[in-house]
Amino acid sequence: MRMTENKQTEANKKWQEKNREHARYLRNRSTARSFIRKQATLEDLQELEKLIGERKKDLSQR
């Protein structure tokens, strides 16, 4: 069992090294979702809605 765990750990490390930007994207997305679900206040959500609207507008103009 240890061999499998070590191989999996090595594979995970190798993937993260090859895909740094994508791994960062996934980590940030997960953090944002967790914050919204578990900690955000009404004020936070209102500010985020405004920021999301601005971001959507920017992306649609490209």
PDBQT receptor file of N, H, CA, C and O in Angstrom, charges set to zero:
ATOM      1  N   MET A   1       0.825  -1.195   0.000  1.00  0.00    +0.000 N 
ATOM      2  CA  MET A   1       0.000   0.000   0.000  1.00  0.00    +0.000 C 
ATOM      3  C   MET A   1       0.872   1.264   0.000  1.00  0.00    +0.000 C 
ATOM      4  O   MET A   1       0.543   2.245  -0.666  1.00  0.00    +0.000 OA
ATOM      5  N   ARG A   2       1.957   1.238   0.730  1.00  0.00    +0.000 N 
ATOM      6  H   ARG A   2       2.224   0.441   1.272  1.00  0.00    +0.000 HD
ATOM      7  CA  ARG A   2       2.853   2.395   0.784  1.00  0.00    +0.000 C 
ATOM      8  C   ARG A   2       3.402   2.755  -0.592  1.00  0.00    +0.000 C 
ATOM      9  O   ARG A   2       3.529   3.933  -0.927  1.00  0.00    +0.000 OA
ATOM     10  N   MET A   3       3.722   1.756  -1.375  1.00  0.00    +0.000 N 
ATOM     11  H   MET A   3       3.619   0.799  -1.104  1.00  0.00    +0.000 HD
ATOM     12  CA  MET A   3       4.261   2.002  -2.712  1.00  0.00    +0.000 C 
ATOM     13  C   MET A   3       3.250   2.778  -3.548  1.00  0.00    +0.000 C 
ATOM     14  O   MET A   3       3.614   3.714  -4.259  1.00  0.00    +0.000 OA
ATOM     15  N   THR A   4       1.991   2.391  -3.461  1.00  0.00    +0.000 N 
ATOM     16  H   THR A   4       1.695   1.630  -2.883  1.00  0.00    +0.000 HD
ATOM     17  CA  THR A   4       0.945   3.062  -4.227  1.00  0.00    +0.000 C 
ATOM     18  C   THR A   4       0.784   4.500  -3.758  1.00  0.00    +0.000 C 
ATOM     19  O   THR A   4       0.652   5.409  -4.577  1.00  0.00    +0.000 OA
ATOM     20  N   GLU A   5       0.793   4.711  -2.451  1.00  0.00    +0.000 N 
ATOM     21  H   GLU A   5       0.900   3.972  -1.786  1.00  0.00    +0.000 HD
ATOM     22  CA  GLU A   5       0.656   6.064  -1.911  1.00  0.00    +0.000 C 
ATOM     23  C   GLU A   5       1.824   6.934  -2.354  1.00  0.00    +0.000 C 
ATOM     24  O   GLU A   5       1.627   8.088  -2.735  1.00  0.00    +0.000 OA
ATOM     25  N   ASN A   6       3.028   6.396  -2.308  1.00  0.00    +0.000 N 
ATOM     26  H   ASN A   6       3.188   5.459  -1.998  1.00  0.00    +0.000 HD
ATOM     27  CA  ASN A   6       4.201   7.160  -2.730  1.00  0.00    +0.000 C 
ATOM     28  C   ASN A   6       4.144   7.487  -4.213  1.00  0.00    +0.000 C 
ATOM     29  O   ASN A   6       4.485   8.598  -4.617  1.00  0.00    +0.000 OA
ATOM     30  N   LYS A   7       3.720   6.538  -5.017  1.00  0.00    +0.000 N 
ATOM     31  H   LYS A   7       3.443   5.635  -4.689  1.00  0.00    +0.000 HD
ATOM     32  CA  LYS A   7       3.607   6.780  -6.455  1.00  0.00    +0.000 C 
ATOM     33  C   LYS A   7       2.548   7.836  -6.732  1.00  0.00    +0.000 C 
ATOM     34  O   LYS A   7       2.731   8.691  -7.598  1.00  0.00    +0.000 OA
ATOM     35  N   GLN A   8       1.447   7.780  -6.001  1.00  0.00    +0.000 N 
ATOM     36  H   GLN A   8       1.299   7.085  -5.297  1.00  0.00    +0.000 HD
ATOM     37  CA  GLN A   8       0.389   8.775  -6.193  1.00  0.00    +0.000 C 
ATOM     38  C   GLN A   8       0.883  10.157  -5.782  1.00  0.00    +0.000 C 
ATOM     39  O   GLN A   8       0.625  11.142  -6.472  1.00  0.00    +0.000 OA
ATOM     40  N   THR A   9       1.590  10.230  -4.665  1.00  0.00    +0.000 N 
ATOM     41  H   THR A   9       1.801   9.429  -4.104  1.00  0.00    +0.000 HD
ATOM     42  CA  THR A   9       2.146  11.501  -4.202  1.00  0.00    +0.000 C 
ATOM     43  C   THR A   9       3.114  12.064  -5.236  1.00  0.00    +0.000 C 
ATOM     44  O   THR A   9       3.088  13.258  -5.532  1.00  0.00    +0.000 OA
ATOM     45  N   GLU A  10       3.958  11.210  -5.778  1.00  0.00    +0.000 N 
ATOM     46  H   GLU A  10       3.979  10.239  -5.537  1.00  0.00    +0.000 HD
ATOM     47  CA  GLU A  10       4.900  11.637  -6.814  1.00  0.00    +0.000 C 
ATOM     48  C   GLU A  10       4.165  12.106  -8.063  1.00  0.00    +0.000 C 
ATOM     49  O   GLU A  10       4.538  13.112  -8.666  1.00  0.00    +0.000 OA
ATOM     50  N   ALA A  11       3.132  11.385  -8.448  1.00  0.00    +0.000 N 
ATOM     51  H   ALA A  11       2.830  10.567  -7.958  1.00  0.00    +0.000 HD
ATOM     52  CA  ALA A  11       2.351  11.767  -9.631  1.00  0.00    +0.000 C 
ATOM     53  C   ALA A  11       1.669  13.111  -9.410  1.00  0.00    +0.000 C 
ATOM     54  O   ALA A  11       1.635  13.948 -10.312  1.00  0.00    +0.000 OA
ATOM     55  N   ASN A  12       1.128  13.320  -8.218  1.00  0.00    +0.000 N 
ATOM     56  H   ASN A  12       1.156  12.640  -7.485  1.00  0.00    +0.000 HD
ATOM     57  CA  ASN A  12       0.483  14.601  -7.905  1.00  0.00    +0.000 C 
ATOM     58  C   ASN A  12       1.488  15.745  -7.976  1.00  0.00    +0.000 C 
ATOM     59  O   ASN A  12       1.199  16.797  -8.546  1.00  0.00    +0.000 OA
ATOM     60  N   LYS A  13       2.656  15.538  -7.403  1.00  0.00    +0.000 N 
ATOM     61  H   LYS A  13       2.891  14.683  -6.940  1.00  0.00    +0.000 HD
ATOM     62  CA  LYS A  13       3.699  16.567  -7.409  1.00  0.00    +0.000 C 
ATOM     63  C   LYS A  13       4.131  16.884  -8.840  1.00  0.00    +0.000 C 
ATOM     64  O   LYS A  13       4.293  18.048  -9.205  1.00  0.00    +0.000 OA
ATOM     65  N   LYS A  14       4.314  15.843  -9.642  1.00  0.00    +0.000 N 
ATOM     66  H   LYS A  14       4.182  14.897  -9.346  1.00  0.00    +0.000 HD
ATOM     67  CA  LYS A  14       4.721  16.018 -11.036  1.00  0.00    +0.000 C 
ATOM     68  C   LYS A  14       3.656  16.799 -11.810  1.00  0.00    +0.000 C 
ATOM     69  O   LYS A  14       3.984  17.692 -12.590  1.00  0.00    +0.000 OA
ATOM     70  N   TRP A  15       2.382  16.461 -11.593  1.00  0.00    +0.000 N 
ATOM     71  H   TRP A  15       2.116  15.735 -10.959  1.00  0.00    +0.000 HD
ATOM     72  CA  TRP A  15       1.296  17.167 -12.284  1.00  0.00    +0.000 C 
ATOM     73  C   TRP A  15       1.296  18.638 -11.890  1.00  0.00    +0.000 C 
ATOM     74  O   TRP A  15       1.173  19.510 -12.751  1.00  0.00    +0.000 OA
ATOM     75  N   GLN A  16       1.434  18.922 -10.596  1.00  0.00    +0.000 N 
ATOM     76  H   GLN A  16       1.534  18.214  -9.897  1.00  0.00    +0.000 HD
ATOM     77  CA  GLN A  16       1.417  20.311 -10.136  1.00  0.00    +0.000 C 
ATOM     78  C   GLN A  16       2.581  21.110 -10.704  1.00  0.00    +0.000 C 
ATOM     79  O   GLN A  16       2.423  22.286 -11.031  1.00  0.00    +0.000 OA
ATOM     80  N   GLU A  17       3.737  20.489 -10.825  1.00  0.00    +0.000 N 
ATOM     81  H   GLU A  17       3.866  19.534 -10.560  1.00  0.00    +0.000 HD
ATOM     82  CA  GLU A  17       4.890  21.177 -11.411  1.00  0.00    +0.000 C 
ATOM     83  C   GLU A  17       4.666  21.477 -12.888  1.00  0.00    +0.000 C 
ATOM     84  O   GLU A  17       5.071  22.532 -13.376  1.00  0.00    +0.000 OA
ATOM     85  N   LYS A  18       4.030  20.565 -13.596  1.00  0.00    +0.000 N 
ATOM     86  H   LYS A  18       3.700  19.708 -13.199  1.00  0.00    +0.000 HD
ATOM     87  CA  LYS A  18       3.769  20.756 -15.025  1.00  0.00    +0.000 C 
ATOM     88  C   LYS A  18       2.628  21.737 -15.273  1.00  0.00    +0.000 C 
ATOM     89  O   LYS A  18       2.569  22.373 -16.326  1.00  0.00    +0.000 OA
ATOM     90  N   ASN A  19       1.728  21.858 -14.312  1.00  0.00    +0.000 N 
ATOM     91  H   ASN A  19       1.776  21.342 -13.457  1.00  0.00    +0.000 HD
ATOM     92  CA  ASN A  19       0.506  22.642 -14.509  1.00  0.00    +0.000 C 
ATOM     93  C   ASN A  19       0.345  23.708 -13.430  1.00  0.00    +0.000 C 
ATOM     94  O   ASN A  19      -0.725  23.844 -12.835  1.00  0.00    +0.000 OA
ATOM     95  N   ARG A  20       1.411  24.459 -13.182  1.00  0.00    +0.000 N 
ATOM     96  H   ARG A  20       2.280  24.348 -13.665  1.00  0.00    +0.000 HD
ATOM     97  CA  ARG A  20       1.390  25.445 -12.093  1.00  0.00    +0.000 C 
ATOM     98  C   ARG A  20       0.247  26.452 -12.214  1.00  0.00    +0.000 C 
ATOM     99  O   ARG A  20      -0.473  26.700 -11.246  1.00  0.00    +0.000 OA
ATOM    100  N   GLU A  21       0.086  27.020 -13.383  1.00  0.00    +0.000 N 
ATOM    101  H   GLU A  21       0.670  26.818 -14.169  1.00  0.00    +0.000 HD
ATOM    102  CA  GLU A  21      -0.952  28.041 -13.569  1.00  0.00    +0.000 C 
ATOM    103  C   GLU A  21      -2.344  27.459 -13.371  1.00  0.00    +0.000 C 
ATOM    104  O   GLU A  21      -3.184  28.068 -12.709  1.00  0.00    +0.000 OA
ATOM    105  N   HIS A  22      -2.589  26.302 -13.931  1.00  0.00    +0.000 N 
ATOM    106  H   HIS A  22      -1.907  25.807 -14.469  1.00  0.00    +0.000 HD
ATOM    107  CA  HIS A  22      -3.907  25.678 -13.801  1.00  0.00    +0.000 C 
ATOM    108  C   HIS A  22      -4.165  25.269 -12.352  1.00  0.00    +0.000 C 
ATOM    109  O   HIS A  22      -5.283  25.408 -11.855  1.00  0.00    +0.000 OA
ATOM    110  N   ALA A  23      -3.138  24.768 -11.678  1.00  0.00    +0.000 N 
ATOM    111  H   ALA A  23      -2.230  24.655 -12.082  1.00  0.00    +0.000 HD
ATOM    112  CA  ALA A  23      -3.275  24.399 -10.264  1.00  0.00    +0.000 C 
ATOM    113  C   ALA A  23      -3.595  25.636  -9.428  1.00  0.00    +0.000 C 
ATOM    114  O   ALA A  23      -4.428  25.574  -8.525  1.00  0.00    +0.000 OA
ATOM    115  N   ARG A  24      -2.940  26.756  -9.724  1.00  0.00    +0.000 N 
ATOM    116  H   ARG A  24      -2.263  26.806 -10.458  1.00  0.00    +0.000 HD
ATOM    117  CA  ARG A  24      -3.214  28.014  -9.012  1.00  0.00    +0.000 C 
ATOM    118  C   ARG A  24      -4.655  28.463  -9.266  1.00  0.00    +0.000 C 
ATOM    119  O   ARG A  24      -5.353  28.882  -8.343  1.00  0.00    +0.000 OA
ATOM    120  N   TYR A  25      -5.092  28.372 -10.524  1.00  0.00    +0.000 N 
ATOM    121  H   TYR A  25      -4.525  28.032 -11.273  1.00  0.00    +0.000 HD
ATOM    122  CA  TYR A  25      -6.465  28.726 -10.880  1.00  0.00    +0.000 C 
ATOM    123  C   TYR A  25      -7.462  27.889 -10.079  1.00  0.00    +0.000 C 
ATOM    124  O   TYR A  25      -8.405  28.430  -9.501  1.00  0.00    +0.000 OA
ATOM    125  N   LEU A  26      -7.256  26.576 -10.046  1.00  0.00    +0.000 N 
ATOM    126  H   LEU A  26      -6.489  26.137 -10.515  1.00  0.00    +0.000 HD
ATOM    127  CA  LEU A  26      -8.169  25.683  -9.323  1.00  0.00    +0.000 C 
ATOM    128  C   LEU A  26      -8.173  25.981  -7.825  1.00  0.00    +0.000 C 
ATOM    129  O   LEU A  26      -9.230  25.971  -7.193  1.00  0.00    +0.000 OA
ATOM    130  N   ARG A  27      -7.005  26.244  -7.260  1.00  0.00    +0.000 N 
ATOM    131  H   ARG A  27      -6.147  26.252  -7.773  1.00  0.00    +0.000 HD
ATOM    132  CA  ARG A  27      -6.899  26.553  -5.834  1.00  0.00    +0.000 C 
ATOM    133  C   ARG A  27      -7.628  27.864  -5.506  1.00  0.00    +0.000 C 
ATOM    134  O   ARG A  27      -8.358  27.941  -4.518  1.00  0.00    +0.000 OA
ATOM    135  N   ASN A  28      -7.425  28.891  -6.338  1.00  0.00    +0.000 N 
ATOM    136  H   ASN A  28      -6.831  28.828  -7.141  1.00  0.00    +0.000 HD
ATOM    137  CA  ASN A  28      -8.092  30.176  -6.110  1.00  0.00    +0.000 C 
ATOM    138  C   ASN A  28      -9.603  30.063  -6.265  1.00  0.00    +0.000 C 
ATOM    139  O   ASN A  28     -10.358  30.653  -5.491  1.00  0.00    +0.000 OA
ATOM    140  N   ARG A  29     -10.040  29.309  -7.259  1.00  0.00    +0.000 N 
ATOM    141  H   ARG A  29      -9.428  28.830  -7.887  1.00  0.00    +0.000 HD
ATOM    142  CA  ARG A  29     -11.477  29.115  -7.464  1.00  0.00    +0.000 C 
ATOM    143  C   ARG A  29     -12.098  28.408  -6.270  1.00  0.00    +0.000 C 
ATOM    144  O   ARG A  29     -13.177  28.786  -5.813  1.00  0.00    +0.000 OA
ATOM    145  N   SER A  30     -11.437  27.410  -5.776  1.00  0.00    +0.000 N 
ATOM    146  H   SER A  30     -10.561  27.104  -6.147  1.00  0.00    +0.000 HD
ATOM    147  CA  SER A  30     -11.922  26.670  -4.612  1.00  0.00    +0.000 C 
ATOM    148  C   SER A  30     -12.010  27.571  -3.385  1.00  0.00    +0.000 C 
ATOM    149  O   SER A  30     -12.979  27.507  -2.629  1.00  0.00    +0.000 OA
ATOM    150  N   THR A  31     -10.998  28.408  -3.190  1.00  0.00    +0.000 N 
ATOM    151  H   THR A  31     -10.211  28.460  -3.804  1.00  0.00    +0.000 HD
ATOM    152  CA  THR A  31     -10.985  29.336  -2.059  1.00  0.00    +0.000 C 
ATOM    153  C   THR A  31     -12.145  30.324  -2.159  1.00  0.00    +0.000 C 
ATOM    154  O   THR A  31     -12.819  30.596  -1.165  1.00  0.00    +0.000 OA
ATOM    155  N   ALA A  32     -12.375  30.856  -3.346  1.00  0.00    +0.000 N 
ATOM    156  H   ALA A  32     -11.828  30.635  -4.154  1.00  0.00    +0.000 HD
ATOM    157  CA  ALA A  32     -13.461  31.818  -3.544  1.00  0.00    +0.000 C 
ATOM    158  C   ALA A  32     -14.820  31.181  -3.269  1.00  0.00    +0.000 C 
ATOM    159  O   ALA A  32     -15.661  31.769  -2.590  1.00  0.00    +0.000 OA
ATOM    160  N   ARG A  33     -15.028  29.994  -3.791  1.00  0.00    +0.000 N 
ATOM    161  H   ARG A  33     -14.345  29.516  -4.343  1.00  0.00    +0.000 HD
ATOM    162  CA  ARG A  33     -16.309  29.303  -3.577  1.00  0.00    +0.000 C 
ATOM    163  C   ARG A  33     -16.534  29.003  -2.101  1.00  0.00    +0.000 C 
ATOM    164  O   ARG A  33     -17.640  29.172  -1.586  1.00  0.00    +0.000 OA
ATOM    165  N   SER A  34     -15.496  28.565  -1.436  1.00  0.00    +0.000 N 
ATOM    166  H   SER A  34     -14.598  28.429  -1.854  1.00  0.00    +0.000 HD
ATOM    167  CA  SER A  34     -15.596  28.246  -0.011  1.00  0.00    +0.000 C 
ATOM    168  C   SER A  34     -15.932  29.496   0.794  1.00  0.00    +0.000 C 
ATOM    169  O   SER A  34     -16.774  29.447   1.691  1.00  0.00    +0.000 OA
ATOM    170  N   PHE A  35     -15.288  30.607   0.484  1.00  0.00    +0.000 N 
ATOM    171  H   PHE A  35     -14.604  30.647  -0.245  1.00  0.00    +0.000 HD
ATOM    172  CA  PHE A  35     -15.566  31.864   1.173  1.00  0.00    +0.000 C 
ATOM    173  C   PHE A  35     -17.025  32.264   0.989  1.00  0.00    +0.000 C 
ATOM    174  O   PHE A  35     -17.699  32.632   1.951  1.00  0.00    +0.000 OA
ATOM    175  N   ILE A  36     -17.507  32.191  -0.241  1.00  0.00    +0.000 N 
ATOM    176  H   ILE A  36     -16.959  31.892  -1.023  1.00  0.00    +0.000 HD
ATOM    177  CA  ILE A  36     -18.888  32.581  -0.531  1.00  0.00    +0.000 C 
ATOM    178  C   ILE A  36     -19.867  31.700   0.231  1.00  0.00    +0.000 C 
ATOM    179  O   ILE A  36     -20.831  32.201   0.808  1.00  0.00    +0.000 OA
ATOM    180  N   ARG A  37     -19.630  30.411   0.238  1.00  0.00    +0.000 N 
ATOM    181  H   ARG A  37     -18.847  30.004  -0.231  1.00  0.00    +0.000 HD
ATOM    182  CA  ARG A  37     -20.557  29.479   0.885  1.00  0.00    +0.000 C 
ATOM    183  C   ARG A  37     -20.530  29.551   2.407  1.00  0.00    +0.000 C 
ATOM    184  O   ARG A  37     -21.569  29.398   3.050  1.00  0.00    +0.000 OA
ATOM    185  N   LYS A  38     -19.359  29.781   2.991  1.00  0.00    +0.000 N 
ATOM    186  H   LYS A  38     -18.515  29.906   2.469  1.00  0.00    +0.000 HD
ATOM    187  CA  LYS A  38     -19.213  29.595   4.431  1.00  0.00    +0.000 C 
ATOM    188  C   LYS A  38     -19.019  30.861   5.252  1.00  0.00    +0.000 C 
ATOM    189  O   LYS A  38     -19.356  30.866   6.436  1.00  0.00    +0.000 OA
ATOM    190  N   GLN A  39     -18.488  31.939   4.671  1.00  0.00    +0.000 N 
ATOM    191  H   GLN A  39     -18.214  31.935   3.709  1.00  0.00    +0.000 HD
ATOM    192  CA  GLN A  39     -18.121  33.087   5.486  1.00  0.00    +0.000 C 
ATOM    193  C   GLN A  39     -18.691  34.419   5.027  1.00  0.00    +0.000 C 
ATOM    194  O   GLN A  39     -18.815  35.340   5.835  1.00  0.00    +0.000 OA
ATOM    195  N   ALA A  40     -19.036  34.544   3.777  1.00  0.00    +0.000 N 
ATOM    196  H   ALA A  40     -18.936  33.796   3.120  1.00  0.00    +0.000 HD
ATOM    197  CA  ALA A  40     -19.418  35.841   3.225  1.00  0.00    +0.000 C 
ATOM    198  C   ALA A  40     -20.654  36.412   3.913  1.00  0.00    +0.000 C 
ATOM    199  O   ALA A  40     -21.634  35.713   4.170  1.00  0.00    +0.000 OA
ATOM    200  N   THR A  41     -20.570  37.702   4.199  1.00  0.00    +0.000 N 
ATOM    201  H   THR A  41     -19.774  38.270   3.991  1.00  0.00    +0.000 HD
ATOM    202  CA  THR A  41     -21.712  38.420   4.751  1.00  0.00    +0.000 C 
ATOM    203  C   THR A  41     -22.535  38.970   3.584  1.00  0.00    +0.000 C 
ATOM    204  O   THR A  41     -22.119  38.886   2.429  1.00  0.00    +0.000 OA
ATOM    205  N   LEU A  42     -23.685  39.525   3.892  1.00  0.00    +0.000 N 
ATOM    206  H   LEU A  42     -24.023  39.593   4.831  1.00  0.00    +0.000 HD
ATOM    207  CA  LEU A  42     -24.510  40.140   2.856  1.00  0.00    +0.000 C 
ATOM    208  C   LEU A  42     -23.733  41.254   2.162  1.00  0.00    +0.000 C 
ATOM    209  O   LEU A  42     -23.802  41.393   0.941  1.00  0.00    +0.000 OA
ATOM    210  N   GLU A  43     -22.999  42.043   2.933  1.00  0.00    +0.000 N 
ATOM    211  H   GLU A  43     -22.943  41.930   3.925  1.00  0.00    +0.000 HD
ATOM    212  CA  GLU A  43     -22.180  43.113   2.364  1.00  0.00    +0.000 C 
ATOM    213  C   GLU A  43     -21.130  42.547   1.403  1.00  0.00    +0.000 C 
ATOM    214  O   GLU A  43     -20.927  43.073   0.308  1.00  0.00    +0.000 OA
ATOM    215  N   ASP A  44     -20.475  41.482   1.825  1.00  0.00    +0.000 N 
ATOM    216  H   ASP A  44     -20.640  41.055   2.714  1.00  0.00    +0.000 HD
ATOM    217  CA  ASP A  44     -19.476  40.832   0.967  1.00  0.00    +0.000 C 
ATOM    218  C   ASP A  44     -20.113  40.383  -0.341  1.00  0.00    +0.000 C 
ATOM    219  O   ASP A  44     -19.560  40.609  -1.418  1.00  0.00    +0.000 OA
ATOM    220  N   LEU A  45     -21.270  39.750  -0.245  1.00  0.00    +0.000 N 
ATOM    221  H   LEU A  45     -21.719  39.567   0.629  1.00  0.00    +0.000 HD
ATOM    222  CA  LEU A  45     -21.937  39.230  -1.439  1.00  0.00    +0.000 C 
ATOM    223  C   LEU A  45     -22.350  40.357  -2.379  1.00  0.00    +0.000 C 
ATOM    224  O   LEU A  45     -22.265  40.211  -3.598  1.00  0.00    +0.000 OA
ATOM    225  N   GLN A  46     -22.793  41.475  -1.821  1.00  0.00    +0.000 N 
ATOM    226  H   GLN A  46     -22.862  41.593  -0.830  1.00  0.00    +0.000 HD
ATOM    227  CA  GLN A  46     -23.168  42.613  -2.656  1.00  0.00    +0.000 C 
ATOM    228  C   GLN A  46     -21.947  43.169  -3.386  1.00  0.00    +0.000 C 
ATOM    229  O   GLN A  46     -22.024  43.503  -4.568  1.00  0.00    +0.000 OA
ATOM    230  N   GLU A  47     -20.829  43.267  -2.684  1.00  0.00    +0.000 N 
ATOM    231  H   GLU A  47     -20.767  42.996  -1.723  1.00  0.00    +0.000 HD
ATOM    232  CA  GLU A  47     -19.601  43.744  -3.319  1.00  0.00    +0.000 C 
ATOM    233  C   GLU A  47     -19.142  42.769  -4.402  1.00  0.00    +0.000 C 
ATOM    234  O   GLU A  47     -18.723  43.183  -5.483  1.00  0.00    +0.000 OA
ATOM    235  N   LEU A  48     -19.223  41.482  -4.106  1.00  0.00    +0.000 N 
ATOM    236  H   LEU A  48     -19.564  41.146  -3.228  1.00  0.00    +0.000 HD
ATOM    237  CA  LEU A  48     -18.824  40.478  -5.088  1.00  0.00    +0.000 C 
ATOM    238  C   LEU A  48     -19.717  40.520  -6.325  1.00  0.00    +0.000 C 
ATOM    239  O   LEU A  48     -19.232  40.358  -7.444  1.00  0.00    +0.000 OA
ATOM    240  N   GLU A  49     -21.015  40.737  -6.133  1.00  0.00    +0.000 N 
ATOM    241  H   GLU A  49     -21.409  40.869  -5.223  1.00  0.00    +0.000 HD
ATOM    242  CA  GLU A  49     -21.926  40.847  -7.280  1.00  0.00    +0.000 C 
ATOM    243  C   GLU A  49     -21.511  42.004  -8.177  1.00  0.00    +0.000 C 
ATOM    244  O   GLU A  49     -21.532  41.885  -9.402  1.00  0.00    +0.000 OA
ATOM    245  N   LYS A  50     -21.131  43.123  -7.565  1.00  0.00    +0.000 N 
ATOM    246  H   LYS A  50     -21.114  43.219  -6.570  1.00  0.00    +0.000 HD
ATOM    247  CA  LYS A  50     -20.687  44.287  -8.336  1.00  0.00    +0.000 C 
ATOM    248  C   LYS A  50     -19.407  43.952  -9.104  1.00  0.00    +0.000 C 
ATOM    249  O   LYS A  50     -19.295  44.253 -10.293  1.00  0.00    +0.000 OA
ATOM    250  N   LEU A  51     -18.448  43.331  -8.425  1.00  0.00    +0.000 N 
ATOM    251  H   LEU A  51     -18.539  43.086  -7.459  1.00  0.00    +0.000 HD
ATOM    252  CA  LEU A  51     -17.188  42.959  -9.071  1.00  0.00    +0.000 C 
ATOM    253  C   LEU A  51     -17.411  41.948 -10.190  1.00  0.00    +0.000 C 
ATOM    254  O   LEU A  51     -16.777  42.030 -11.242  1.00  0.00    +0.000 OA
ATOM    255  N   ILE A  52     -18.301  41.006  -9.964  1.00  0.00    +0.000 N 
ATOM    256  H   ILE A  52     -18.816  40.940  -9.110  1.00  0.00    +0.000 HD
ATOM    257  CA  ILE A  52     -18.604  40.000 -10.986  1.00  0.00    +0.000 C 
ATOM    258  C   ILE A  52     -19.236  40.662 -12.206  1.00  0.00    +0.000 C 
ATOM    259  O   ILE A  52     -18.899  40.326 -13.341  1.00  0.00    +0.000 OA
ATOM    260  N   GLY A  53     -20.143  41.594 -11.977  1.00  0.00    +0.000 N 
ATOM    261  H   GLY A  53     -20.416  41.867 -11.055  1.00  0.00    +0.000 HD
ATOM    262  CA  GLY A  53     -20.764  42.318 -13.083  1.00  0.00    +0.000 C 
ATOM    263  C   GLY A  53     -19.735  43.068 -13.915  1.00  0.00    +0.000 C 
ATOM    264  O   GLY A  53     -19.788  43.047 -15.145  1.00  0.00    +0.000 OA
ATOM    265  N   GLU A  54     -18.800  43.730 -13.243  1.00  0.00    +0.000 N 
ATOM    266  H   GLU A  54     -18.758  43.747 -12.244  1.00  0.00    +0.000 HD
ATOM    267  CA  GLU A  54     -17.749  44.463 -13.950  1.00  0.00    +0.000 C 
ATOM    268  C   GLU A  54     -16.867  43.507 -14.748  1.00  0.00    +0.000 C 
ATOM    269  O   GLU A  54     -16.503  43.793 -15.889  1.00  0.00    +0.000 OA
ATOM    270  N   ARG A  55     -16.532  42.390 -14.152  1.00  0.00    +0.000 N 
ATOM    271  H   ARG A  55     -16.828  42.158 -13.225  1.00  0.00    +0.000 HD
ATOM    272  CA  ARG A  55     -15.669  41.407 -14.818  1.00  0.00    +0.000 C 
ATOM    273  C   ARG A  55     -16.366  40.815 -16.042  1.00  0.00    +0.000 C 
ATOM    274  O   ARG A  55     -15.745  40.638 -17.091  1.00  0.00    +0.000 OA
ATOM    275  N   LYS A  56     -17.659  40.512 -15.904  1.00  0.00    +0.000 N 
ATOM    276  H   LYS A  56     -18.163  40.656 -15.053  1.00  0.00    +0.000 HD
ATOM    277  CA  LYS A  56     -18.421  39.972 -17.031  1.00  0.00    +0.000 C 
ATOM    278  C   LYS A  56     -18.466  40.984 -18.172  1.00  0.00    +0.000 C 
ATOM    279  O   LYS A  56     -18.348  40.622 -19.342  1.00  0.00    +0.000 OA
ATOM    280  N   LYS A  57     -18.636  42.248 -17.818  1.00  0.00    +0.000 N 
ATOM    281  H   LYS A  57     -18.732  42.542 -16.867  1.00  0.00    +0.000 HD
ATOM    282  CA  LYS A  57     -18.677  43.306 -18.831  1.00  0.00    +0.000 C 
ATOM    283  C   LYS A  57     -17.339  43.381 -19.561  1.00  0.00    +0.000 C 
ATOM    284  O   LYS A  57     -17.302  43.466 -20.789  1.00  0.00    +0.000 OA
ATOM    285  N   ASP A  58     -16.242  43.350 -18.808  1.00  0.00    +0.000 N 
ATOM    286  H   ASP A  58     -16.272  43.280 -17.810  1.00  0.00    +0.000 HD
ATOM    287  CA  ASP A  58     -14.906  43.381 -19.412  1.00  0.00    +0.000 C 
ATOM    288  C   ASP A  58     -14.692  42.194 -20.350  1.00  0.00    +0.000 C 
ATOM    289  O   ASP A  58     -14.181  42.357 -21.458  1.00  0.00    +0.000 OA
ATOM    290  N   LEU A  59     -15.080  41.014 -19.907  1.00  0.00    +0.000 N 
ATOM    291  H   LEU A  59     -15.495  40.882 -19.007  1.00  0.00    +0.000 HD
ATOM    292  CA  LEU A  59     -14.871  39.813 -20.717  1.00  0.00    +0.000 C 
ATOM    293  C   LEU A  59     -15.733  39.809 -21.974  1.00  0.00    +0.000 C 
ATOM    294  O   LEU A  59     -15.309  39.305 -23.014  1.00  0.00    +0.000 OA
ATOM    295  N   SER A  60     -16.931  40.364 -21.888  1.00  0.00    +0.000 N 
ATOM    296  H   SER A  60     -17.275  40.774 -21.044  1.00  0.00    +0.000 HD
ATOM    297  CA  SER A  60     -17.821  40.364 -23.055  1.00  0.00    +0.000 C 
ATOM    298  C   SER A  60     -17.372  41.374 -24.108  1.00  0.00    +0.000 C 
ATOM    299  O   SER A  60     -17.779  41.279 -25.266  1.00  0.00    +0.000 OA
ATOM    300  N   GLN A  61     -16.538  42.339 -23.721  1.00  0.00    +0.000 N 
ATOM    301  H   GLN A  61     -16.207  42.416 -22.780  1.00  0.00    +0.000 HD
ATOM    302  CA  GLN A  61     -16.052  43.350 -24.666  1.00  0.00    +0.000 C 
ATOM    303  C   GLN A  61     -14.815  42.893 -25.426  1.00  0.00    +0.000 C 
ATOM    304  O   GLN A  61     -14.361  43.587 -26.336  1.00  0.00    +0.000 OA
ATOM    305  N   ARG A  62     -14.274  41.760 -25.076  1.00  0.00    +0.000 N 
ATOM    306  H   ARG A  62     -14.643  41.197 -24.337  1.00  0.00    +0.000 HD
ATOM    307  CA  ARG A  62     -13.060  41.259 -25.746  1.00  0.00    +0.000 C 
ATOM    308  C   ARG A  62     -13.369  40.623 -27.056  1.00  0.00    +0.000 C 
ATOM    309  O   ARG A  62     -12.462  40.152 -27.743  1.00  0.00    +0.000 OA
TER     310      ARG A  62
